[in-house]
């Protein structure tokens, strides 16, 4: 049975996912077979495993850091928000239901057997399981039915490392306040405190660290610096989604839709020298990019109407008419078409007019397409692609549209055409379409040529190797600034 360690945080976005990934990498480097686990994840960034199940991308990133294949057991519950109060509930990689917050709160205790079955199965196969919590364990209104923070720690008998974010201010109050709001038995499970995202002279912090240890009765096992590590982000709090004014030689604008999903699709473009990838929310922020990307969305019709109301649709149509490259991925592809029909009420029901940039009609269906695929582009000398599909709709090409690529389902082996293109507008259902070697570089080179800029020989960026380097840098940073020996003692001693 695996030894277990849990990483919890004082609030969302304090760096739990990153520290969990870093610990996974450290344990892997030290020769241990390690797996990540998060019982319940709320995020619109999801991934399809090789056997066709859907899970949160945070645990995919952590699995990569651990050097293992993503497995849906690492994230048995995934909540994908459909609006401000409701979410699609995905259990063991498959849709269970769509519920509002109150309904799910009353129901989730029924999912404990699913959570523990997934956890115990992993624990039988690995030396170490690193569990990530969600939000804060001190949400006193949610503690009775908790299955992701202290509730999970108790079920897994996991010692806890509590992480606070000094960059957001008040880190001592964050950590001490969280500890004080825990029950006595929960407080005893917290074996170490971590101050994360520190900038500056650590010696200035030392008096506060000493006082924190005295008041909390728990050792501070490290002060981690603000590390510029480029790994995939979990949700819409990602710093990469903050609007940037920086424009490079090749400027790519990604529309930050209200229900944006799988924005990690564009990480491979960001690492190419001379390329700026900006996430924009208004026509004023759009400026004059070389390429505009409409990403995936958990509410395609709602997000299309949002663009229609705030002027972004008109601005994009003008850019398209001027010959700029426009691309849509998944929900963004559907928006580019002529119509979107929702006869079953998957989203809002009815039918809406699309942007009319691709001769394509889309109809939402009740069953979600969920599979991994490999493809060959009809453009670009037949470059190979690979990724996955997660969508509820089927799109039909009309006169004037040609398929973008031919793909093969990695699960069933069936082949079909995917996506569409017409002149300077392109669409695909494939998430991760830029990740395969040569694809991102081919896109950037084409944009440069269209702009009259000779970018020289870009070469091929090995995105997978780039990520491996980032995980190693993360592990090195944590080894330097955390007491790894203390973490091993905590792991060995348990609770």
N, C-alpha and C positions, 0 to 999 in steps of 0.2 A: 504494500500500500504506500502511496506517495506521501512524502512530507509536504506540508502545506504552509503557505505564507500569503497574507492578504494585504493589499494596498488600498487604503481608504483615504478620502480627502475631506477637507473642511467645507468644500463647496464644489460646484461643477468647474471644470477647466482649470484645476490647480496643477495638473500635470500627472494625474494618476496613470493614464494610459501610457505616457512616455516612460515613467519610472517602472511600471510593470514590464514594458518592453525591454528596458535596459537590464532589469534583473533577469528576465528570461535569457537575454544574450549572455550575461555574465555566467549564469548557471550552465548554459550550453558550452561556453568557452572552457569552463572548469570540468567538462566531461560528464555532466549530468544530463539525463533525458528529461526535458522540462516542457510543460504545456501551460498556456494561459487559460483562464476561465473567467467568465462574467455571467452570472446567472440571468441577469436582465439588462438589456441594453436598449436605450431609446435613441434612435438615430435614423436619419434618412440615407446615410451612406451604408449600403449593404453590398454583399458579395455572394456569388453562387459557387458552391463547392463543386468538386469534380463529380460527385454523385447527384448533383442537381438540387441541393438544399441551400436555403438563404440564411445568411448570418451577418452580424455587424462587422464592418471593416476594421474596427479597432482591434478585435481579436484576430483578424487576418494579419494585420500588421505585426501583432505580438507573436503570432505563430511563425511568421517569417523571421522575426528576431530570434526565435527559439530554434530555427532551422528545421521546422516540420511543416507538413501540409495543413492548411486550414481544415478544421473538422467542425461540423455543426454542433457537436457536443460541447465545444468551447463557449458557445453562446446559445443556450437552449431557449431563451425567450428574447425576441426582438420586437420592440414596439416602434412602428413607423407612423408618426403623426400624420393624420389626414387633414386636420384643422386644428384650431386652438384648444379644443376640448376632447378630441377623439383620436384613436390610433388603430391601425391594423395590428392585430396581435398574431405574431408568428411564433409557433412553438415547434421546436426541433426542425426548423427549416421550412415549415409549411404553414399556410394561413389557417388559423383557428377561428378567428372572428374579427369583426370591427366593433370596438366598444368605446363609449365615452369614459372619462376618467373615473367617475363614481362607480360605473358598472364594473370596470376592470379592478378597481380597488377591492370591491366585494368578491370578485372572482379569483383573484390571483393566488390565494392560498390553495386553490385546487391544483395549481401548477407545481407545488412543492415536490410531489413524487417525480415529475418530469425533470426538475432541476437536479434532484439528488441522484436520479438514475444516470443522467449525463455526467455529473461530477464523479460518482463512484466508478463509472466505467473508465473514465480518463485516469482516475487515481490508481486503478489496477494495472495500467499500462505504462505509467511514467514514474520517474524518481521524485520529481517535484512538480507541484501545481502552484502557480502564482495567480491568485484570485484578485480581480479588480472590483472595487465597489462602485457605487454610482451616487453622484451628488454628495450629500452629507449624511453621516449616521445619526446626526443630532436633530433630524426633522421630527420633532416630538409628535406631530399630528399623524405621522406615517409609521411609527415604530411598531405598532401592534401587529401589522401584517407584513413586516419587512422580510424580504427574501433576497436582498441584494447587498446589504451592509452588515450590521451586526447579526441580523437573523441568519445570513449566510455564514458568517464567521462561526457562529455557534453550531450550525449544522455540520460544517466542515471541520470543526475544532481547530480553527486557524488563528495563530497569533497575528496581530494587526500592526502595520506601520501606518501612521496617520500623517498625511501630507498637507502642508499649508502653503499658500502662495504669497510670498512677500511682495511680489511685484504689484499686487492689487491693493496692498496696504493692510495694516492691522493684523499681521500674521500672528503675533502673540495672543491677541484676543481671539483670532480664528481657532488656534490650537487649544488654548486653555478653555475657551468657551465650549468648544466641542466636547472636550474631555469632561467638563463639569456637567454637561447635559446628559451624559451617558449614565446608565444604571451601574451600580457597584460591580456586578459581575461582568458587564461590558467593559468598564474601565480597566479591569484587571487583564483583559485580553489585549489591550494596547501596549505593546512592548517597546515601541520606539517612535519618536517624532522626527519628521523631516521638514526642514524649511527649504522651499523650492523657489527657483527663479531669482536668486539673489544677484544683485549688481553692486560692485563696489568693494570696499575694504572690509574683509570679514572680521577683523579685530574690533571694529566699531560695534559689531553685533554681539560680541562675546558676553558682555554683562547681561544683556537681555536673554541670551540663551541659558546662562546660569540661573537666572531668576525663573525662567520658564520651567526648567528642570525641577527646581525646588518646589514651585507651586503645584506643578502637575504630578510630581513624583514619578516621572517617566523620562528616560534619557533621550536627548536629542542625538540621533545617530548620524546626522549629517546636515550640511548646508550646501545644497546643490546650486550651482550658478545658473544664470540664464544662458542656456546652450542653444546655439543656432544649428540645431539638428533638423534636417529635412526628411521627416517621415510623414506618413499619411495621417491626416487629422480625422477626428471622430465625427464632429458635427458642426452646426452652423456657428459655433463660437470660435471657430478656427481663425487664427490671425491672418491666414492667407486670404480670407474673404474680405478683409478690410480694404476699402477703396484706396487705390494708390494713384498718384499723379505721374509716377515714373513711366516714361514712354521710351522704349529702346528702338533699335533699328527696325525690328519687326514687332509691331504692336498688336496684341490679340486681346480683345475685350470679351469676357464671359459675363453673360447677364446673370446677376445674382437674384434669381427668382425667390419669392417668399417661401416656397416649398422646395427649394433646390435639393436635389439628391445626387449622390455620387460625383461631387465636385472633384474628387481625387482622379477622375478621368483625365484631367489636364495637367497633372503633376509632371508628366514626361516632357511637356512643352516648356515648363518653367526652367528646367535645368540646362536648356540650350543657350549658349552665350549669344548675346545680342537680341534676345527675345524677352519682351515684357508681357506678362499675363495679368490683366487687370480685371477685377470683379466689380461690375458697375450696376447701379440700381436706378439710374435716371438718364434721360436724354442728354442732360448737361454733362454727365460724367462720361458718356460714350465717346465724345471727341471725334477723331478721324482715324479709326483703327484700320489695320490691314486685313483683319479677319474678325468676324463676330461669331461667337458660339452661343447657342441656346442649349443649356444643359438639361439633364433629366429633371423631372419634377414628380412629386407625390400627388400633385393636384394640377394636372395639365390644363384643364379648362379654366380653373380659377386663376392660375398664373398667366395664361394667355390674356384673360380679361384684365388682369392687373397691368400688363404691358400696354394694353389698348387704352386703358384709362389714364396712365401716367405719361403717355407720349412716346414711350420707348418703341412701340410697334411702328409708328410713323417714321421715327428716326432711323430704324433698321431698314425699313422699306426704301427710304431715300438712299441709304448706303448701298443696298442691293442694286438699285437702279443705276447707281454710279459705277457698278462693276466690282464692288468689294466682295470678297469671299465670305459667304454665310454658311454656317454649318449647324445642324441640330443633332443632338444625341438623345435617343429614346423619346421622352416627352417633348424635348425641343424639336426633334424630327417631326413629331405629330403636329406641333404648332405651325410648322412651315407649310403644311399642306393646305388644301382648299376647304375641307370640312372635317369636323370631329363630331361623331355621333355617339351618344351614350344611352342607348335604348334600355339598358338594364339598371340605370341609376348607379353605376359604379362610382361616379364622382357626383355630378350635379344633375344628371339626366338631361334629355333633350339633345339638341344639335346646335353647334356654333360654327361660325365662319372662321376658317383658319387664316393665316397670313397671306396665303395665295402665292407663295414663292416656289412651291413644288406642286406639280400636277398629281396630287396624292389625296385619297380620301381615307380616313381612319374611323374604325368602329370599335368601341370598347366592348370587350367580352367579359364574361364572368370568371373565366379561368385565367390565372396568371401564367404567362410564359416564363419559365425559370430554368435556364440551362446554360452550360458553357459551350462555346463555339470557336471554331477556327475558320478563317476565311482567306480568300484571295481577291484582291482588288481588281476590278476591271480597268482601273486607271493605274498610272505609276508603274508600268512594267510588271504588273502582276505581283506586287508586294504582298507578303503574307501578314495576316492579322490574327489576333487571338483575344478573346474576352468573354463576356457573358451577357445574356439577355435577362432582363427583369421588367416585364410590362404586361399590361392588361389589354392592350389594343392590337388590332391587325390593320395594316395599311395596304391599300390597293393602288398600284401605279396606273396612271392614265396616260393618254397620248402626250408625248413630249417629255416624259420622265423615263430614265433608264436606271436599272439597278446599279448600286454602288459596288457590290461585291457578291461573290458566291461563298456561302458558308456551309460548314458541316457541323451538325450537333454532336458534341463529344460524348454525350450520354447515349443517344439513340442511334447515331451514325447516319441519320437522315440529312440530306442536303437540300438547300434552297437558296434563292437570291435574297439579299438583304439590302434595305435602304434604297435611296434614289438620288439621282443628281440631274440637274438641268441647268446648263450654262454655269453660272458662278455660285450655285446653291447646292448644298449637299446634306444628306440626312442618313442616319444609321440607327439601328436599335442596339448596336454593340457597345456596351460599356467596356472601357479599357482599350478602345480602338487605337489609341496613340502609343500604347505601351510596348508593342512588339518592336524588335530592332528595325530601324530604318524608317518607320512610319512618321514619327514626329519630325525627323530631319527632312524627309521628302516634302512634308507640308510646308515647313519653314523655307526650304529652298525654293519651292514653287511661289511662295509669297514674295520672297526676295526678287526672283526673276520678274514677277509681275510688276514689282515696284521699280525695277531697273537697278537693283542693288546686287552686286556680285558678292555673295557671302563666302566665296572661296570654298574650300573643301571642309564641310562640317564633320565628315566622318560619321561613324555610327556610335551613338551614345548607348551603352549597355545599361538600360534602366534598372535591370535586376541587380547588376553589379554595383551600380550607384547606391541602391538601397542597402546592399550588404555593407558597403563602406560607412554609410550613415549609422547603421546599427552598431558597428564596431566603435565608431566615435562616441556614440551614446554610452556604450558600456565602459569605455575608457574614462569618460567624464564622471560617471557614477563611481567607478573604482577610486578615482582620485579624491572625491569629495564626500563619499559616504563611508561609514565604518563597515566594510564588507565582512570583516571578522565577526562583528557584533550581529550582523544579519544572519550569518551562518549559525551563530549560537542560538539566536531566536528561532531559526528554522529547526534546529535539532531539539531544542527544549520544548517547543510547542506551547500549549496552554495548560 
